[in-house]
Amino acid sequence: MALNLRQRQTECIARMLNLNQPINASGTANEEVYKILIFDKFCQDILSPLIHVKDLRKHGVTLYFLIDKNRKPVADVPAVYFVKPTQHNIQRIISDASNSLYDYFHLNFSSSIPRPLLEDLASGTLNSESIDRITKVHDQYLEFVTLEDNLFSLADKSCYVQLNDPKANDREIEEIIEKLVSGLFCVLATLVVVPIIRCPRGGPAEMVASLLDQRLRDHLLVKNNLFSESGNFSSSFQRPVLCLFDRNLELSVAIQHDFRYRPLVHDVLGLRLNRLNVPGDKGGMKSYELDRADPFWVANGSLEFPEVAVEIETQLNKYKKDVDEVNRRTGGNDGAEFDGTDLIGNTKHLMNAVNSLPELTERKQVIDKHTNIATVLLGEIKERSLDSFAKKEYEMMVRGGIDRGELLAVLKGKGTKMDKLRFAIMFLISTETIPQLEVEAVESALREAEVDTSAFQYVKKIKSLNVSLASANSASRSNMLDWAEKLYGQSISAVTAGVKNLLSSDHQLAMARTVEALMEGKPNPEIESYLMFDPRAPKSNSASGGSHMKGPFKEAIVFMIGGGNYVEYGSLQDLAQRQQPAKHIIYGSTEILTGGEFVDQLTILGQKMGLGGSTSAAPALAH
């Protein structure tokens, strides 16, 4: 059976809401118990895309609160806590127990609670004589946000900045890597799989792979471990491959404008946790959910925007035709006088009409929703010439450059400051070398538009280093890398290690090409240097890898360190469907970012290195 992360996480949450009792086929506990749910902000974000208010009612949750909210005591009702294991949350729980807010406390932590915090909880409740109220303590291993069946995020903010900060010390980098490994361990524990791990050499991807391999090995030594039910499979037939990448593999995809529906809605309208707000017809804001319950979103998310507009029109015409058909069948026989001879026929038509009403109403709501979203998008596209940005950026990447006059016309035309900055960075990435005259003209145009150029200068610095490395011999290249690490911090070596993909001009993204090669398991120069870890194999055999570790694989989990996006997600889903037979790919990242949000992180890095600067001091530009 294909891995379904959303389904697995939802099942785990349902079990937790039912006091960790087994649940029946309908997804509820055999014995209904009314309860209160307490969560922190992070765990609220985990629940939000998966569980709606009506689902909470189904699981007997009558009230729910944020842990930091002041709450009144409620007697004779168990309280289910779902929080991150932090010092602050532990102190709140001790306070709630000592104040006798609830009679029974069922504590669920989003990841494994460290022993010092567990000891604090025990001593705090003992001292306040409230330890009897603590009924159960569970590690849930759910510290990630699932947005779709095959899409997740660790919701780890500004990870790219932290990993590439020239001033970051070894301990800070290690803490970030440990946090990422903990999140990925939660994903694997929820899916109940121990994958084969593949990653490029050097940089954060190897650090995460190595630590995750060790963490899984240590855990598998425990007799009744979290992966016991998956069985001791040794062949890759049952096991997926986990492909780890660093954002520097391909910067362009994180910055570019895209004209497909799902990335466009995310980038322009700010889709967050599957929800967005758009201006309504009569003023005010309308809130919409875009998830697997929306058939139009599922079917058309990967289409270009003009095709989506046509599809909305098609669906509307089909809806009108079906409504006319219902009216015709129930409105009598062309106005003829009713004589009672076709009583059975008329009754049957009437029953069919009544039965079809809910489905027609639901279809109309979906059509109205996407009509409103498309209308707002169209307004933004026209105002900012987003179609032109997307088209020109794609052409630049394919041709490896752009005519100077065309380049400056875009920078002096429509669009926000952020649109222009993203376009300028895409120009920089698309060229083989750094054309000095053009770059100076771009910088001048950006300053004229009052754009903070820190992000542009940061990418230019990396680019010039890459160009120098490409033309240097191996001895001087090694010296240059040493110099770069001293100047920019250890993170820069990851950027310079896999530069050829930075200039990816193929329509298929570099990451999708690499994932395809890793899943095929055939000899391929692009992945020759990729490392391999098998947490189930003896340590000595792991790195060399037996034939079962090289594939082919039916399933893959792909994880991008430093921020992912809907463009990459769509590209991997297209790849999975294109295979014969179709394969299955789950995509995750440290956080899901819009192009503007990622460029904000580049701006911060540029400022930390004393580059750029402009009239605007703050990193956040008008998006």
Solvent accessible surface area in square Angstrom, and as a share of the most:
residue,aa,sasa,rsa
1,M,206,0.92
2,A,56,0.43
3,L,23,0.11
4,N,33,0.17
5,L,0,0.00
6,R,22,0.08
7,Q,82,0.37
8,R,71,0.26
9,Q,0,0.00
10,T,42,0.24
11,E,69,0.31
12,C,15,0.09
13,I,0,0.00
14,A,8,0.06
15,R,97,0.36
16,M,1,0.00
17,L,0,0.00
18,N,9,0.05
19,L,24,0.12
20,N,31,0.16
21,Q,89,0.40
22,P,104,0.65
23,I,53,0.27
24,N,57,0.29
25,A,118,0.91
26,S,80,0.51
27,G,21,0.20
28,T,28,0.16
29,A,18,0.14
30,N,128,0.66
31,E,133,0.60
32,E,109,0.49
33,V,47,0.27
34,Y,133,0.50
35,K,3,0.01
36,I,1,0.01
37,L,0,0.00
38,I,0,0.00
39,F,12,0.05
40,D,15,0.08
41,K,116,0.49
42,F,38,0.16
43,C,0,0.00
44,Q,60,0.27
45,D,19,0.10
46,I,0,0.00
47,L,11,0.05
48,S,23,0.15
49,P,4,0.03
50,L,10,0.05
51,I,16,0.08
52,H,48,0.22
53,V,74,0.43
54,K,150,0.63
55,D,31,0.16
56,L,13,0.06
57,R,126,0.46
58,K,104,0.44
59,H,10,0.04
60,G,1,0.01
61,V,0,0.00
62,T,60,0.35
63,L,80,0.40
64,Y,85,0.32
65,F,49,0.20
66,L,66,0.33
67,I,2,0.01
68,D,83,0.43
69,K,110,0.47
70,N,136,0.70
71,R,26,0.10
72,K,172,0.73
73,P,91,0.58
74,V,43,0.25
75,A,73,0.57
76,D,116,0.60
77,V,31,0.18
78,P,13,0.08
79,A,0,0.00
80,V,0,0.00
81,Y,0,0.00
82,F,0,0.00
83,V,0,0.00
84,K,47,0.20
85,P,21,0.13
86,T,51,0.30
87,Q,86,0.38
88,H,105,0.47
89,N,6,0.03
90,I,0,0.00
91,Q,87,0.39
92,R,59,0.22
93,I,0,0.00
94,I,21,0.11
95,S,47,0.30
96,D,5,0.02
97,A,0,0.00
98,S,48,0.31
99,N,96,0.49
100,S,50,0.32
101,L,16,0.08
102,Y,1,0.00
103,D,44,0.23
104,Y,108,0.41
105,F,0,0.00
106,H,16,0.07
107,L,0,0.00
108,N,0,0.00
109,F,1,0.00
110,S,0,0.00
111,S,11,0.07
112,S,45,0.29
113,I,16,0.08
114,P,66,0.41
115,R,171,0.62
116,P,87,0.55
117,L,22,0.11
118,L,66,0.33
119,E,94,0.42
120,D,51,0.26
121,L,7,0.03
122,A,43,0.33
123,S,53,0.34
124,G,16,0.15
125,T,1,0.01
126,L,106,0.53
127,N,128,0.65
128,S,43,0.28
129,E,163,0.73
130,S,4,0.03
131,I,66,0.33
132,D,137,0.71
133,R,65,0.24
134,I,30,0.15
135,T,65,0.38
136,K,98,0.41
137,V,59,0.34
138,H,53,0.24
139,D,55,0.29
140,Q,17,0.08
141,Y,32,0.12
142,L,0,0.00
143,E,26,0.11
144,F,0,0.00
145,V,4,0.02
146,T,0,0.00
147,L,10,0.05
148,E,25,0.11
149,D,40,0.20
150,N,24,0.12
151,L,0,0.00
152,F,0,0.00
153,S,8,0.05
154,L,12,0.06
155,A,33,0.26
156,D,9,0.05
157,K,138,0.58
158,S,42,0.27
159,C,0,0.00
160,Y,2,0.01
161,V,12,0.07
162,Q,71,0.31
163,L,7,0.04
164,N,9,0.05
165,D,24,0.12
166,P,27,0.17
167,K,147,0.62
168,A,21,0.16
169,N,82,0.42
170,D,93,0.48
171,R,123,0.45
172,E,80,0.36
173,I,7,0.04
174,E,78,0.35
175,E,90,0.40
176,I,20,0.10
177,I,6,0.03
178,E,81,0.37
179,K,111,0.47
180,L,0,0.00
181,V,3,0.01
182,S,29,0.18
183,G,5,0.05
184,L,1,0.01
185,F,2,0.01
186,C,1,0.01
187,V,1,0.00
188,L,1,0.00
189,A,12,0.09
190,T,5,0.03
191,L,9,0.04
192,V,13,0.07
193,V,17,0.10
194,V,3,0.02
195,P,0,0.00
196,I,0,0.00
197,I,0,0.00
198,R,16,0.06
199,C,0,0.00
200,P,30,0.19
201,R,147,0.54
202,G,39,0.37
203,G,23,0.22
204,P,14,0.09
205,A,1,0.00
206,E,56,0.25
207,M,75,0.34
208,V,0,0.00
209,A,0,0.00
210,S,53,0.34
211,L,67,0.33
212,L,0,0.00
213,D,4,0.02
214,Q,72,0.32
215,R,79,0.29
216,L,0,0.00
217,R,29,0.11
218,D,76,0.39
219,H,38,0.17
220,L,36,0.18
221,L,153,0.76
222,V,84,0.48
223,K,183,0.78
224,N,133,0.68
225,N,24,0.12
226,L,66,0.33
227,F,2,0.01
228,S,59,0.38
229,E,136,0.61
230,S,19,0.12
231,G,32,0.31
232,N,129,0.66
233,F,83,0.35
234,S,83,0.53
235,S,46,0.30
236,S,11,0.07
237,F,133,0.56
238,Q,82,0.37
239,R,10,0.04
240,P,0,0.00
241,V,0,0.00
242,L,0,0.00
243,C,0,0.00
244,L,0,0.00
245,F,1,0.00
246,D,15,0.08
247,R,0,0.00
248,N,7,0.03
249,L,20,0.10
250,E,3,0.01
251,L,0,0.00
252,S,5,0.03
253,V,3,0.02
254,A,8,0.07
255,I,0,0.00
256,Q,40,0.18
257,H,11,0.05
258,D,15,0.08
259,F,33,0.14
260,R,57,0.21
261,Y,0,0.00
262,R,24,0.09
263,P,12,0.07
264,L,5,0.03
265,V,0,0.00
266,H,12,0.05
267,D,34,0.17
268,V,24,0.14
269,L,31,0.15
270,G,44,0.42
271,L,10,0.05
272,R,133,0.48
273,L,30,0.15
274,N,5,0.02
275,R,82,0.30
276,L,4,0.02
277,N,88,0.45
278,V,0,0.00
279,P,75,0.47
280,G,16,0.16
281,D,117,0.61
282,K,199,0.85
283,G,56,0.54
284,G,59,0.57
285,M,126,0.56
286,K,86,0.36
287,S,78,0.50
288,Y,28,0.11
289,E,58,0.26
290,L,1,0.01
291,D,9,0.05
292,R,133,0.48
293,A,85,0.66
294,D,6,0.03
295,P,86,0.54
296,F,11,0.05
297,W,4,0.01
298,V,87,0.50
299,A,73,0.57
300,N,9,0.05
301,G,0,0.00
302,S,53,0.34
303,L,54,0.27
304,E,74,0.33
305,F,10,0.04
306,P,74,0.47
307,E,86,0.38
308,V,0,0.00
309,A,45,0.35
310,V,101,0.58
311,E,50,0.22
312,I,14,0.07
313,E,96,0.43
314,T,70,0.41
315,Q,59,0.26
316,L,42,0.21
317,N,79,0.40
318,K,112,0.48
319,Y,33,0.13
320,K,106,0.45
321,K,148,0.63
322,D,42,0.22
323,V,41,0.24
324,D,89,0.46
325,E,66,0.29
326,V,30,0.17
327,N,86,0.44
328,R,156,0.57
329,R,108,0.39
330,T,48,0.28
331,G,58,0.56
332,G,47,0.46
333,N,114,0.58
334,D,143,0.74
335,G,74,0.71
336,A,65,0.50
337,E,165,0.74
338,F,128,0.53
339,D,106,0.55
340,G,34,0.32
341,T,117,0.68
342,D,80,0.42
343,L,108,0.54
344,I,147,0.74
345,G,20,0.19
346,N,54,0.28
347,T,69,0.40
348,K,131,0.55
349,H,55,0.25
350,L,102,0.51
351,M,109,0.49
352,N,78,0.40
353,A,11,0.08
354,V,83,0.48
355,N,102,0.52
356,S,33,0.21
357,L,97,0.48
358,P,88,0.55
359,E,92,0.41
360,L,13,0.06
361,T,73,0.42
362,E,110,0.49
363,R,53,0.19
364,K,66,0.28
365,Q,116,0.51
366,V,25,0.14
367,I,11,0.06
368,D,61,0.31
369,K,28,0.12
370,H,1,0.00
371,T,57,0.33
372,N,26,0.13
373,I,0,0.00
374,A,11,0.09
375,T,88,0.51
376,V,34,0.19
377,L,0,0.00
378,L,77,0.38
379,G,39,0.37
380,E,51,0.23
381,I,9,0.05
382,K,131,0.55
383,E,123,0.55
384,R,19,0.07
385,S,31,0.20
386,L,3,0.02
387,D,67,0.35
388,S,38,0.24
389,F,2,0.01
390,A,13,0.10
391,K,126,0.53
392,K,38,0.16
393,E,2,0.01
394,Y,107,0.41
395,E,46,0.20
396,M,1,0.00
397,M,21,0.09
398,V,76,0.44
399,R,143,0.52
400,G,33,0.32
401,G,14,0.13
402,I,25,0.13
403,D,89,0.46
404,R,105,0.38
405,G,47,0.45
406,E,59,0.26
407,L,0,0.00
408,L,37,0.18
409,A,65,0.50
410,V,18,0.10
411,L,2,0.01
412,K,124,0.53
413,G,37,0.36
414,K,121,0.51
415,G,23,0.23
416,T,32,0.18
417,K,70,0.30
418,M,2,0.01
419,D,0,0.00
420,K,23,0.10
421,L,0,0.00
422,R,5,0.02
423,F,0,0.00
424,A,0,0.00
425,I,0,0.00
426,M,1,0.01
427,F,4,0.02
428,L,0,0.00
429,I,0,0.00
430,S,9,0.06
431,T,10,0.06
432,E,125,0.56
433,T,81,0.47
434,I,36,0.19
435,P,39,0.24
436,Q,103,0.46
437,L,121,0.60
438,E,44,0.20
439,V,0,0.00
440,E,89,0.40
441,A,16,0.12
442,V,0,0.00
443,E,18,0.08
444,S,52,0.33
445,A,5,0.04
446,L,1,0.01
447,R,136,0.50
448,E,124,0.56
449,A,30,0.23
450,E,89,0.40
451,V,0,0.00
452,D,0,0.00
453,T,4,0.03
454,S,0,0.00
455,A,0,0.00
456,F,0,0.00
457,Q,30,0.13
458,Y,3,0.01
459,V,2,0.01
460,K,47,0.20
461,K,80,0.34
462,I,2,0.01
463,K,4,0.02
464,S,48,0.31
465,L,10,0.05
466,N,6,0.03
467,V,45,0.26
468,S,44,0.28
469,L,10,0.05
470,A,82,0.63
471,S,97,0.62
472,A,18,0.14
473,N,103,0.53
474,S,87,0.56
475,A,69,0.54
476,S,41,0.27
477,R,93,0.34
478,S,57,0.37
479,N,102,0.52
480,M,47,0.21
481,L,52,0.26
482,D,74,0.38
483,W,126,0.44
484,A,0,0.00
485,E,69,0.31
486,K,170,0.72
487,L,92,0.46
488,Y,13,0.05
489,G,14,0.13
490,Q,78,0.35
491,S,15,0.10
492,I,5,0.03
493,S,31,0.20
494,A,18,0.14
495,V,3,0.02
496,T,12,0.07
497,A,75,0.58
498,G,31,0.30
499,V,30,0.17
500,K,143,0.61
501,N,16,0.08
502,L,3,0.02
503,L,46,0.23
504,S,14,0.09
505,S,58,0.38
506,D,76,0.40
507,H,132,0.59
508,Q,45,0.20
509,L,24,0.12
510,A,0,0.00
511,M,1,0.01
512,A,1,0.01
513,R,54,0.20
514,T,3,0.02
515,V,0,0.00
516,E,44,0.20
517,A,5,0.04
518,L,1,0.00
519,M,5,0.02
520,E,61,0.28
521,G,25,0.24
522,K,135,0.57
523,P,138,0.87
524,N,46,0.24
525,P,113,0.71
526,E,60,0.27
527,I,13,0.07
528,E,140,0.63
529,S,62,0.40
530,Y,25,0.10
531,L,28,0.14
532,M,13,0.06
533,F,31,0.13
534,D,2,0.01
535,P,4,0.03
536,R,64,0.23
537,A,15,0.12
538,P,87,0.55
539,K,127,0.54
540,S,98,0.63
541,N,79,0.40
542,S,5,0.03
543,A,77,0.60
544,S,85,0.55
545,G,14,0.14
546,G,35,0.33
547,S,99,0.64
548,H,62,0.28
549,M,2,0.01
550,K,93,0.39
551,G,17,0.16
552,P,96,0.60
553,F,1,0.00
554,K,107,0.45
555,E,28,0.13
556,A,1,0.01
557,I,0,0.00
558,V,0,0.00
559,F,0,0.00
560,M,0,0.00
561,I,0,0.00
562,G,1,0.01
563,G,2,0.02
564,G,1,0.01
565,N,11,0.06
566,Y,9,0.03
567,V,10,0.06
568,E,0,0.00
569,Y,10,0.04
570,G,10,0.10
571,S,18,0.12
572,L,0,0.00
573,Q,33,0.15
574,D,63,0.32
575,L,2,0.01
576,A,1,0.01
577,Q,122,0.54
578,R,133,0.48
579,Q,32,0.14
580,Q,165,0.73
581,P,107,0.67
582,A,64,0.50
583,K,39,0.17
584,H,33,0.15
585,I,1,0.00
586,I,1,0.00
587,Y,0,0.00
588,G,0,0.00
589,S,0,0.00
590,T,0,0.00
591,E,18,0.08
592,I,29,0.15
593,L,13,0.06
594,T,13,0.07
595,G,7,0.07
596,G,1,0.01
597,E,71,0.32
598,F,1,0.00
599,V,0,0.00
600,D,21,0.11
601,Q,11,0.05
602,L,0,0.00
603,T,0,0.00
604,I,53,0.27
605,L,0,0.00
606,G,0,0.00
607,Q,66,0.29
608,K,75,0.32
609,M,40,0.18
610,G,69,0.66
611,L,36,0.18
612,G,45,0.43
613,G,37,0.36
614,S,48,0.31
615,T,103,0.60
616,S,30,0.20
617,A,94,0.73
618,A,57,0.44
619,P,45,0.29
620,A,69,0.53
621,L,12,0.06
622,A,61,0.47
623,H,92,0.41
